[in-house]
Amino acid sequence: MKNLETGSDLPLIPDAIRFRIEQYGHTDRKAAEIIGITPGRLSEVLHGKRGMSRGMQWKFYKYGIPPVVLIQPRKRYRKGTN
Protein backbone atom coordinates (compact mmCIF):
# COMPACT_ATOMS: atom_id res chain seq x y z
CA MET A 1 0.00 0.00 0.00
CA LYS A 2 1.39 3.41 -0.96
CA ASN A 3 2.07 6.00 1.70
CA LEU A 4 0.06 8.98 0.45
CA GLU A 5 2.38 11.55 2.05
CA THR A 6 5.58 10.36 0.41
CA GLY A 7 4.49 8.20 -2.51
CA SER A 8 6.57 5.35 -1.09
CA ASP A 9 5.46 1.80 -0.41
CA LEU A 10 7.30 1.95 2.94
CA PRO A 11 5.68 3.25 6.11
CA LEU A 12 7.12 6.25 7.92
CA ILE A 13 9.64 5.14 10.52
CA PRO A 14 7.63 6.30 13.57
CA ASP A 15 4.51 4.61 12.19
CA ALA A 16 6.39 1.32 11.74
CA ILE A 17 7.75 1.48 15.29
CA ARG A 18 4.35 2.35 16.75
CA PHE A 19 2.77 -0.55 14.83
CA ARG A 20 5.33 -3.02 16.20
CA ILE A 21 4.89 -1.76 19.78
CA GLU A 22 1.12 -2.19 19.51
CA GLN A 23 1.50 -5.56 17.81
CA TYR A 24 3.58 -6.85 20.72
CA GLY A 25 1.17 -5.34 23.23
CA HIS A 26 3.90 -3.33 24.95
CA THR A 27 3.67 0.08 26.53
CA ASP A 28 6.16 2.69 25.32
CA ARG A 29 8.06 2.32 28.60
CA LYS A 30 8.27 -1.49 28.27
CA ALA A 31 9.30 -1.24 24.60
CA ALA A 32 12.05 1.26 25.45
CA GLU A 33 13.33 -1.08 28.15
CA ILE A 34 13.40 -4.05 25.76
CA ILE A 35 14.99 -2.01 22.95
CA GLY A 36 17.61 -0.64 25.32
CA ILE A 37 16.91 3.09 25.12
CA THR A 38 15.31 5.57 27.49
CA PRO A 39 11.56 6.23 27.24
CA GLY A 40 12.40 9.85 26.41
CA ARG A 41 14.56 8.82 23.47
CA LEU A 42 11.80 6.51 22.20
CA SER A 43 9.31 9.38 22.45
CA GLU A 44 11.62 11.64 20.44
CA VAL A 45 11.91 9.02 17.68
CA LEU A 46 8.15 8.38 17.66
CA HIS A 47 7.43 12.11 17.34
CA GLY A 48 10.02 12.56 14.57
CA LYS A 49 12.22 14.84 16.66
CA ARG A 50 15.27 12.59 16.64
CA GLY A 51 16.94 10.57 13.94
CA MET A 52 18.60 7.26 14.61
CA SER A 53 22.25 6.31 14.73
CA ARG A 54 23.31 3.00 13.22
CA GLY A 55 23.44 1.59 16.74
CA MET A 56 19.88 2.66 17.42
CA GLN A 57 18.75 1.25 14.06
CA TRP A 58 20.32 -2.05 15.07
CA LYS A 59 18.37 -2.04 18.35
CA PHE A 60 15.10 -1.39 16.52
CA TYR A 61 15.97 -4.14 14.02
CA LYS A 62 16.41 -6.59 16.89
CA TYR A 63 12.99 -5.45 18.16
CA GLY A 64 11.48 -6.50 14.82
CA ILE A 65 11.50 -3.45 12.54
CA PRO A 66 12.71 -4.41 9.03
CA PRO A 67 16.01 -2.81 7.96
CA VAL A 68 14.48 -1.50 4.73
CA VAL A 69 12.13 0.62 6.85
CA LEU A 70 14.85 1.83 9.23
CA ILE A 71 17.37 2.86 6.57
CA GLN A 72 15.50 5.68 4.87
CA PRO A 73 16.37 9.31 4.19
CA ARG A 74 16.02 11.68 7.14
CA LYS A 75 12.85 13.23 5.69
CA ARG A 76 11.06 9.91 6.30
CA TYR A 77 11.13 10.48 10.07
CA ARG A 78 8.47 13.19 10.19
CA LYS A 79 5.15 13.68 8.49
CA GLY A 80 4.91 16.77 6.35
CA THR A 81 8.66 17.38 5.87
CA ASN A 82 10.42 17.34 2.52
C-alpha positions as CSV (number, residue, x, y, z in Angstrom):
1,M,0.0,0.0,0.0
2,K,1.4,3.4,-1.0
3,N,2.1,6.0,1.7
4,L,0.1,9.0,0.5
5,E,2.4,11.6,2.0
6,T,5.6,10.4,0.4
7,G,4.5,8.2,-2.5
8,S,6.6,5.4,-1.1
9,D,5.5,1.8,-0.4
10,L,7.3,1.9,2.9
11,P,5.7,3.3,6.1
12,L,7.1,6.2,7.9
13,I,9.6,5.1,10.5
14,P,7.6,6.3,13.6
15,D,4.5,4.6,12.2
16,A,6.4,1.3,11.7
17,I,7.7,1.5,15.3
18,R,4.3,2.4,16.8
19,F,2.8,-0.6,14.8
20,R,5.3,-3.0,16.2
21,I,4.9,-1.8,19.8
22,E,1.1,-2.2,19.5
23,Q,1.5,-5.6,17.8
24,Y,3.6,-6.9,20.7
25,G,1.2,-5.3,23.2
26,H,3.9,-3.3,24.9
27,T,3.7,0.1,26.5
28,D,6.2,2.7,25.3
29,R,8.1,2.3,28.6
30,K,8.3,-1.5,28.3
31,A,9.3,-1.2,24.6
32,A,12.0,1.3,25.5
33,E,13.3,-1.1,28.2
34,I,13.4,-4.0,25.8
35,I,15.0,-2.0,22.9
36,G,17.6,-0.6,25.3
37,I,16.9,3.1,25.1
38,T,15.3,5.6,27.5
39,P,11.6,6.2,27.2
40,G,12.4,9.9,26.4
41,R,14.6,8.8,23.5
42,L,11.8,6.5,22.2
43,S,9.3,9.4,22.5
44,E,11.6,11.6,20.4
45,V,11.9,9.0,17.7
46,L,8.1,8.4,17.7
47,H,7.4,12.1,17.3
48,G,10.0,12.6,14.6
49,K,12.2,14.8,16.7
50,R,15.3,12.6,16.6
51,G,16.9,10.6,13.9
52,M,18.6,7.3,14.6
53,S,22.2,6.3,14.7
54,R,23.3,3.0,13.2
55,G,23.4,1.6,16.7
56,M,19.9,2.7,17.4
57,Q,18.8,1.3,14.1
58,W,20.3,-2.1,15.1
59,K,18.4,-2.0,18.4
60,F,15.1,-1.4,16.5
61,Y,16.0,-4.1,14.0
62,K,16.4,-6.6,16.9
63,Y,13.0,-5.5,18.2
64,G,11.5,-6.5,14.8
65,I,11.5,-3.4,12.5
66,P,12.7,-4.4,9.0
67,P,16.0,-2.8,8.0
68,V,14.5,-1.5,4.7
69,V,12.1,0.6,6.9
70,L,14.9,1.8,9.2
71,I,17.4,2.9,6.6
72,Q,15.5,5.7,4.9
73,P,16.4,9.3,4.2
74,R,16.0,11.7,7.1
75,K,12.9,13.2,5.7
76,R,11.1,9.9,6.3
77,Y,11.1,10.5,10.1
78,R,8.5,13.2,10.2
79,K,5.1,13.7,8.5
80,G,4.9,16.8,6.3
81,T,8.7,17.4,5.9
82,N,10.4,17.3,2.5
